[in-house]
Amino acid sequence: MSEQYEYVPHRLLRRRVRDIASGAEGELMAVINENVSNTGIEHWMEEAYIRGASGREFTTAVDNVEAAR
């Protein structure tokens, strides 16, 4: 698997967001275009890294991120 990734700009960086898949909220720390494949064929996906209230970060698909109310 390739260990390549790149940071992607996002309008909600450093803002409070909600993961619509889980309902969890936190601060959007980064959006990274990452090779998530565990086979020889690369599969790239934009993942959002969100820091929750506990201080731990979790990931979700960038399409699942919306501004928190």
TORDREN-432566 format. One line per 10 residues: number of its first residue (from 0); their letters; for each residue x, y, z of C-alpha. Coordinates in nm, 2 decimals, m for minus. Layout:
REM residues N
NUM = a = X:Y:Z | ...
//
This chain:
REM residues 69
0 = mseqyeyvph = 0.00:0.00:0.00 | 0.12:0.35:m0.08 | 0.17:0.58:0.21 | 0.09:0.89:0.01 | m0.15:1.16:0.12 | m0.21:1.53:0.07 | m0.38:1.80:0.27 | m0.69:1.95:0.11 | m0.83:2.29:0.19 | m1.18:2.30:0.33
10 = rllrrrvrdi = m1.41:2.59:0.42 | m1.49:2.45:0.77 | m1.13:2.40:0.89 | m1.09:2.49:1.25 | m1.46:2.53:1.29 | m1.71:2.33:1.49 | m1.86:2.05:1.27 | m2.09:1.76:1.30 | m2.04:1.41:1.15 | m2.38:1.33:1.00
20 = asgaegelma = m2.30:0.96:1.00 | m2.25:0.93:1.38 | m2.39:1.26:1.51 | m2.06:1.33:1.68 | m1.94:1.69:1.70 | m1.60:1.85:1.72 | m1.35:2.08:1.55 | m1.24:2.00:1.19 | m0.86:1.97:1.22 | m0.77:1.85:0.86
30 = vinenvsntg = m0.90:1.71:0.54 | m0.66:1.46:0.38 | m0.68:1.29:0.04 | m0.55:0.95:0.14 | m0.48:0.61:m0.02 | m0.71:0.38:0.19 | m0.65:0.06:m0.01 | m0.49:m0.25:0.15 | m0.44:m0.41:m0.19 | m0.21:m0.33:m0.48
40 = iehwmeeayi = m0.47:m0.11:m0.64 | m0.48:0.24:m0.51 | m0.81:0.38:m0.38 | m0.80:0.75:m0.28 | m1.06:0.90:m0.05 | m1.09:1.24:0.12 | m1.11:1.19:0.49 | m1.20:1.45:0.75 | m1.02:1.45:1.09 | m1.24:1.58:1.37
50 = rgasgreftt = m1.12:1.64:1.72 | m1.41:1.56:1.96 | m1.47:1.70:2.31 | m1.25:1.43:2.47 | m0.95:1.56:2.26 | m0.94:1.24:2.06 | m0.96:1.27:1.68 | m1.18:1.05:1.46 | m1.22:1.03:1.09 | m1.52:1.03:0.86
60 = avdnveaar = m1.58:1.08:0.49 | m1.56:1.45:0.40 | m1.91:1.43:0.25 | m2.04:1.35:0.60 | m1.92:1.68:0.75 | m2.15:1.98:0.81 | m2.13:2.29:1.02 | m2.26:2.24:1.37 | m2.55:2.45:1.48
//
